[in-house]
Amino acid sequence: MSREQFMDKYASWLSDMKIRLSYGQAGNDNTSQFSYLTGYQINGGGYIIGPSINRSIQTTGLSNPLITWENITNYNAGLDLSLWNRKLTFEGNIFYRRREGILAQEQRALPSTFGATLPPVNLNTIDNRGFEAMVGYHPRVGNVKLSFTPTITVTKQKWVKRNEEDYTDPDQVRLYKLTGKSTNIENGYLSDGIFMSQAEISKLGFNQDQVGNSTLKPGDIRYVDLNGDGILDWRDQTEIGKGSFPEIVYSLIMGGSYKNFSVELLWQGASGFDFYVGGAAASMFSNESIPFDYQYQYRWKPDANDPTANSNPDAKLPASSLGLNNNNRIKSDFWLKDASFIRLRNVNISYDFNKNLLSKAGIKNVQVYLSGTNIFMINKLGIYKNTFDPDANVSGVGNNYPIHRNLSVGLRLSL
């Protein structure tokens, strides 16, 4: 658009302007090579017939002769802007992506005498929508050059159509029906801290364990009877947070230079996703694991004089045990944490020596630099923040290799 003649007259400040529209379709072959054919396999065992052992063959299951790939349709609209001789730039995109014919098994009820499982069929539809934007600002004041380039991407994904049961119960519709809902949500129970003493269990106004609270012990997690019917069951579940897919990703590149000195920083972060603490990270001594420091510091601890009362003023976690008991194993927001973070990913500082002085010694260039990666991070994991990295430990079980912090000093010499 910036090349149109009328733009020179009315928008001389505009260096460049471009509008982009795109549409495309593709297939995604997300199935095995021969799903449309009936296959056979040799059984591992055999049958003794006479003096020899004979093996048998069996079908690999029902085939789907009509199976095909997923259909993916992409729509995109974009705008590129450059103002005041590229002092300020902008690039933005709005996108929509639709996946149709995603393979799934039909959820129809079959009698046990059917003797087989239904084959995958092209049934489900998912769509993604969102936008991404990048702004560049490059001011200059005398010999000082600055640069700021923030970026952001926001995306949402939902089930447009999902083959599922025809739920009629209002609570089943609320919890289990996925059509029209985001694919990045988690359902579970709402927690209300932990029982600090046996007295708190005795005063509980509803049946949490469904056997008169007889299995509850001090140091167990307390839950919320959401519908107030006096018993904790599946109907008390609700949406407790998001899944492990970040819905918002952002970054900021900051740079500056003054004569021969320059510095550049890269910040990166994400939000709109949660971190679920599970496995050994949630339970001391799970599978004979070594406890984490936060488990020692924040566990419910029995008092030496009264084992039913807590003696740890910092208690925020259940009592230690060999694996989570049934009460604490329930999926709830107690173990679901906001995984939003921002990290200083890279820092580069350099100085180039005067080339005029170097040329007399037959040297083209000499640069000294200091660089670092993963310098520090800010997150919302609370008591887990010094143990887990939401940029790496999305599963929350603590067995991912940690991200390293690296610092280096160097010299570049060109002859």
LOMIKE-281721 format. One line per field, with one value per residue (C-alpha): x, y, z; chain. Coordinates in steps of 0.2 Angstrom, whole numbers, plus 5000, padded with zeros to 4 digits. Example, Ala and Ser with C-alpha at 12.3 -4.5 7.8 and 13.67 -1.06 7.14 Angstrom:
xx = [5062;5068] $
yy = [4978;4995] $
zz = [5039;5036] $
kette = [A;A] $
//
This chain:
xx = [5000;5015;5019;5002;5005;4992;5002;5017;5005;4996;5008;5025;5030;5025;5041;5032;5015;5009;4993;4994;4980;4983;4973;4979;4974;4985;4983;4990;4992;4991;4988;4997;5001;4988;4973;4962;4966;4963;4979;4985;4998;5006;5002;5016;5011;5006;4996;5003;4997;5005;5024;5025;5020;5010;5007;4991;4987;4974;4967;4974;4957;4944;4949;4942;4942;4936;4950;4959;4970;4965;4961;4969;4964;4974;4968;4979;4978;4993;4999;5017;5021;5037;5037;5049;5063;5061;5062;5046;5041;5026;5022;5005;4996;4978;4977;4964;4968;4955;4958;4944;4943;4954;4955;4945;4936;4917;4910;4895;4890;4894;4889;4904;4900;4906;4923;4933;4936;4930;4943;4948;4937;4938;4927;4933;4937;4948;4952;4966;4964;4975;4986;5005;5013;5030;5035;5052;5058;5075;5079;5095;5102;5119;5131;5119;5109;5094;5083;5067;5058;5044;5034;5019;5009;4992;4983;4967;4962;4945;4935;4923;4916;4921;4913;4907;4893;4876;4877;4860;4865;4869;4885;4891;4888;4898;4913;4914;4906;4921;4913;4914;4927;4945;4957;4969;4958;4960;4945;4947;4943;4945;4956;4955;4972;4977;4970;4981;4974;4962;4950;4948;4944;4931;4923;4922;4904;4903;4908;4924;4930;4913;4915;4912;4929;4936;4951;4956;4972;4980;4991;4978;4972;4955;4943;4928;4910;4906;4887;4884;4876;4886;4897;4912;4910;4913;4899;4910;4923;4925;4937;4953;4965;4974;4984;5003;5001;5006;4992;5003;5021;5031;5049;5058;5075;5084;5099;5110;5127;5138;5153;5163;5153;5137;5125;5110;5097;5084;5069;5057;5042;5025;5009;4992;4997;4999;5011;5005;5015;5015;5024;5039;5037;5021;5025;5040;5048;5037;5045;5060;5064;5075;5064;5065;5071;5054;5045;5056;5053;5034;5027;5014;5024;5017;5020;5031;5018;5003;5005;4988;4993;5005;5022;5028;5022;5027;5017;5009;5011;5003;5012;5026;5021;5026;5017;5001;4986;4969;4964;4979;4980;4964;4967;4964;4971;4982;4994;4991;5002;5002;5018;5019;5037;5049;5068;5083;5088;5103;5115;5129;5141;5155;5168;5177;5194;5198;5202;5213;5225;5224;5228;5245;5249;5241;5226;5209;5198;5199;5183;5181;5164;5155;5140;5128;5112;5098;5104;5089;5070;5054;5040;5024;5028;5029;5038;5042;5051;5069;5066;5057;5058;5042;5052;5058;5048;5031;5026;5029;5037;5055;5064;5069;5087;5089;5092;5110;5116;5131;5143;5158;5171;5180;5192;5189;5204;5204;5221] $
yy = [5000;5012;5011;5019;5037;5045;5039;5050;5065;5061;5050;5055;5049;5031;5021;5005;4997;4980;4971;4952;4939;4920;4904;4886;4868;4853;4835;4828;4809;4805;4786;4770;4765;4751;4756;4753;4734;4720;4713;4697;4693;4677;4673;4672;4655;4639;4623;4605;4594;4578;4579;4597;4614;4625;4643;4652;4669;4682;4697;4714;4722;4729;4740;4756;4756;4774;4781;4797;4810;4825;4841;4857;4874;4890;4908;4922;4941;4952;4970;4977;4995;5005;5023;5038;5029;5013;5021;5012;4996;4984;4967;4959;4943;4936;4918;4904;4886;4872;4853;4842;4823;4820;4801;4794;4779;4781;4781;4770;4757;4739;4723;4713;4699;4710;4704;4718;4737;4749;4756;4774;4785;4803;4811;4826;4844;4856;4875;4887;4906;4920;4934;4938;4955;4962;4980;4988;5005;5011;5028;5037;5051;5058;5043;5032;5020;5010;4996;4989;4974;4966;4952;4943;4928;4923;4907;4898;4880;4872;4857;4862;4845;4829;4812;4809;4802;4811;4817;4822;4824;4843;4839;4827;4840;4853;4842;4829;4837;4844;4850;4869;4870;4874;4859;4868;4866;4855;4849;4843;4847;4864;4862;4872;4869;4854;4848;4854;4843;4829;4843;4851;4834;4831;4848;4845;4848;4836;4818;4820;4802;4795;4784;4796;4804;4789;4787;4806;4810;4826;4832;4827;4839;4847;4849;4860;4853;4863;4859;4858;4841;4835;4823;4825;4816;4818;4831;4843;4845;4860;4869;4871;4878;4876;4863;4863;4872;4891;4901;4917;4918;4934;4941;4957;4961;4976;4983;4999;5005;5019;5021;5005;4998;4988;4978;4966;4957;4944;4942;4927;4921;4913;4912;4905;4887;4878;4866;4850;4844;4825;4809;4810;4829;4828;4813;4811;4794;4790;4774;4776;4793;4806;4820;4837;4851;4860;4844;4844;4862;4864;4846;4844;4838;4830;4837;4826;4829;4827;4817;4823;4841;4851;4857;4865;4884;4884;4868;4870;4852;4835;4824;4813;4796;4781;4787;4798;4791;4790;4807;4817;4808;4816;4828;4846;4864;4860;4853;4864;4880;4895;4892;4909;4915;4927;4923;4933;4921;4930;4944;4950;4964;4968;4981;4984;4992;5007;5000;5014;5010;4991;4993;5000;4983;4973;4968;4970;4969;4965;4962;4957;4951;4945;4934;4924;4912;4909;4922;4922;4919;4926;4913;4910;4893;4898;4885;4875;4890;4885;4867;4867;4876;4879;4881;4863;4854;4855;4838;4842;4826;4833;4821;4833;4838;4856;4871;4877;4895;4899;4913;4916;4929;4929;4938;4939;4943;4946;4947] $
zz = [5000;5003;4985;4980;4973;4985;5000;4996;4997;5013;5023;5020;5037;5031;5025;5022;5023;5018;5020;5019;5017;5015;5014;5013;5015;5019;5025;5041;5040;5058;5057;5053;5035;5034;5045;5030;5028;5040;5046;5055;5067;5074;5092;5104;5111;5102;5102;5103;5089;5088;5091;5085;5092;5080;5081;5077;5069;5074;5067;5072;5074;5063;5048;5042;5023;5023;5034;5027;5033;5044;5034;5040;5034;5038;5037;5041;5040;5043;5043;5041;5045;5045;5051;5051;5041;5051;5068;5072;5065;5067;5061;5066;5061;5065;5062;5062;5060;5059;5060;5054;5053;5068;5071;5086;5092;5092;5109;5105;5118;5112;5120;5128;5115;5101;5104;5096;5097;5085;5072;5072;5062;5056;5069;5078;5074;5084;5080;5085;5084;5090;5085;5086;5085;5085;5088;5085;5091;5086;5093;5092;5104;5098;5098;5108;5098;5107;5101;5109;5101;5111;5104;5109;5103;5110;5105;5110;5105;5108;5103;5089;5088;5098;5097;5115;5125;5125;5142;5151;5169;5171;5181;5168;5154;5165;5168;5154;5139;5129;5113;5113;5127;5127;5126;5139;5154;5170;5181;5199;5217;5226;5241;5257;5265;5276;5292;5306;5320;5323;5330;5313;5306;5320;5316;5297;5292;5278;5273;5264;5262;5260;5275;5289;5288;5297;5285;5287;5297;5303;5289;5275;5262;5265;5251;5247;5246;5231;5230;5248;5248;5263;5254;5243;5227;5208;5207;5218;5204;5194;5182;5193;5180;5164;5155;5152;5135;5136;5129;5129;5124;5124;5123;5123;5115;5122;5115;5115;5109;5112;5101;5103;5117;5115;5125;5121;5132;5128;5139;5136;5145;5145;5154;5153;5158;5174;5182;5191;5205;5204;5208;5220;5219;5228;5240;5251;5249;5233;5225;5238;5231;5240;5247;5241;5252;5252;5258;5274;5276;5273;5278;5291;5306;5322;5339;5350;5365;5354;5338;5331;5332;5320;5326;5310;5309;5290;5286;5269;5263;5269;5281;5275;5270;5259;5244;5243;5252;5243;5250;5245;5228;5222;5208;5215;5214;5229;5217;5202;5201;5190;5179;5172;5171;5163;5160;5156;5142;5135;5139;5128;5132;5120;5117;5100;5101;5089;5072;5067;5081;5077;5059;5063;5071;5056;5066;5058;5074;5092;5103;5121;5126;5141;5138;5148;5146;5158;5170;5181;5181;5190;5192;5202;5209;5227;5238;5222;5213;5218;5214;5197;5181;5172;5156;5158;5171;5164;5169;5187;5192;5194;5183;5169;5166;5173;5162;5165;5168;5158;5159;5147;5144;5127;5115;5096;5086;5067;5057] $
kette = [A;A;A;A;A;A;A;A;A;A;A;A;A;A;A;A;A;A;A;A;A;A;A;A;A;A;A;A;A;A;A;A;A;A;A;A;A;A;A;A;A;A;A;A;A;A;A;A;A;A;A;A;A;A;A;A;A;A;A;A;A;A;A;A;A;A;A;A;A;A;A;A;A;A;A;A;A;A;A;A;A;A;A;A;A;A;A;A;A;A;A;A;A;A;A;A;A;A;A;A;A;A;A;A;A;A;A;A;A;A;A;A;A;A;A;A;A;A;A;A;A;A;A;A;A;A;A;A;A;A;A;A;A;A;A;A;A;A;A;A;A;A;A;A;A;A;A;A;A;A;A;A;A;A;A;A;A;A;A;A;A;A;A;A;A;A;A;A;A;A;A;A;A;A;A;A;A;A;A;A;A;A;A;A;A;A;A;A;A;A;A;A;A;A;A;A;A;A;A;A;A;A;A;A;A;A;A;A;A;A;A;A;A;A;A;A;A;A;A;A;A;A;A;A;A;A;A;A;A;A;A;A;A;A;A;A;A;A;A;A;A;A;A;A;A;A;A;A;A;A;A;A;A;A;A;A;A;A;A;A;A;A;A;A;A;A;A;A;A;A;A;A;A;A;A;A;A;A;A;A;A;A;A;A;A;A;A;A;A;A;A;A;A;A;A;A;A;A;A;A;A;A;A;A;A;A;A;A;A;A;A;A;A;A;A;A;A;A;A;A;A;A;A;A;A;A;A;A;A;A;A;A;A;A;A;A;A;A;A;A;A;A;A;A;A;A;A;A;A;A;A;A;A;A;A;A;A;A;A;A;A;A;A;A;A;A;A;A;A;A;A;A;A;A;A;A;A;A;A;A;A;A;A;A;A;A;A;A;A;A;A;A;A;A;A;A;A;A;A;A;A;A;A;A;A;A;A;A;A;A;A;A;A;A;A] $
//
